[in-house]
Amino acid sequence: MSIPQSFIAENLIAQPTLIEDAISYQDGSVVSREIIKTSGATITLFAFDEGQGLSEHETPFNALVQIMDGEAEIIIDGKTHQVKAGEIIIMPADHPHALKAIKKFKMILTMAR
């Protein structure tokens, strides 16, 4: 059966991969790697160096954040949440949110349409 897709990271298809090796930190930067993008969802890996972040914004879709490594400050509707490795948080659609690296951190962002 064929998967309807517009993009899937080729080097990850049907191949076990250590998730922490799928994206690397870069000094003073936020690195992202989209690994799946379909009409129904996107999955993106992010690596934030300490102190880096994403400014407040809204998206029209619910977003699940899974912290793989490190610790993040995630602000949703003005409320600050400390989220660390092994934890998840849902950022609801149409609600303002922002992210900042307390310590460098990696996350998986899954957006469902």
PEJO-V214462 format. One record per residue. PSI is psi in whole degrees, 0 to 359 (none if undefined). OMEGA is omega in whole degrees, -180 to 180 (none if undefined). BURIAL is # if it has 16 or more other C-alpha atoms within 10 Angstrom, else .. Layout:
psi = <PSI & PSI>
omega = <OMEGA & OMEGA>
burial = <BURIAL & BURIAL>
This chain:
psi = <134 & 139 & 122 & 126 & 154 & 338 & 134 & 131 & 111 & 318 & 1 & 351 & 128 & 38 & 116 & 135 & 133 & 122 & 323 & 341 & 352 & 346 & 146 & 152 & 152 & 129 & 130 & 20 & 165 & 123 & 137 & 151 & 109 & 124 & 335 & 134 & 114 & 179 & 342 & 341 & 160 & 146 & 123 & 137 & 141 & 146 & 117 & 126 & 156 & 133 & 347 & 161 & 186 & 130 & 164 & 134 & 172 & 153 & 153 & 9 & 150 & 146 & 129 & 124 & 127 & 116 & 121 & 328 & 143 & 206 & 137 & 154 & 119 & 122 & 124 & 124 & 37 & 356 & 129 & 134 & 131 & 119 & 130 & 174 & 132 & 352 & 158 & 161 & 145 & 129 & 111 & 151 & 144 & 23 & 135 & 139 & 157 & 158 & 145 & 141 & 111 & 312 & 158 & 142 & 156 & 144 & 158 & 126 & 119 & 118 & 123 & 132 & none>
omega = <-179 & 178 & 176 & -174 & 168 & 179 & 167 & -180 & -173 & -175 & 178 & -176 & 175 & -178 & 178 & -179 & 173 & -175 & -179 & 178 & -177 & 177 & -177 & 174 & 174 & -177 & 175 & -173 & 167 & -180 & 177 & 179 & 177 & -178 & 174 & 173 & 177 & 178 & -177 & -176 & 170 & 174 & -177 & 174 & 177 & 171 & -178 & 172 & -179 & 179 & -180 & -180 & 174 & -179 & -177 & 179 & 176 & 173 & -179 & -177 & 171 & -179 & 177 & 177 & 175 & 180 & -178 & -173 & 174 & -175 & -178 & 168 & 180 & -178 & 179 & -179 & 177 & 180 & -177 & 178 & 173 & -177 & -175 & -177 & 179 & -178 & 176 & 172 & 177 & 174 & -174 & 178 & 174 & 175 & -180 & 179 & 179 & -180 & 176 & 180 & 172 & 168 & 178 & -179 & 175 & 179 & 170 & 177 & 178 & 178 & -180 & 179 & none>
burial = <. & . & . & . & . & . & . & # & . & . & . & . & . & . & . & . & . & . & . & . & . & . & # & # & # & . & . & . & . & # & # & # & . & . & # & # & # & . & . & . & . & # & # & # & # & # & # & # & # & # & # & # & # & . & . & . & . & # & . & . & # & # & # & # & # & # & # & # & # & # & # & # & # & # & # & # & . & . & . & . & . & . & # & # & . & . & . & # & . & . & # & # & # & . & # & # & # & # & # & # & # & # & # & # & # & # & # & # & # & # & # & # & .>
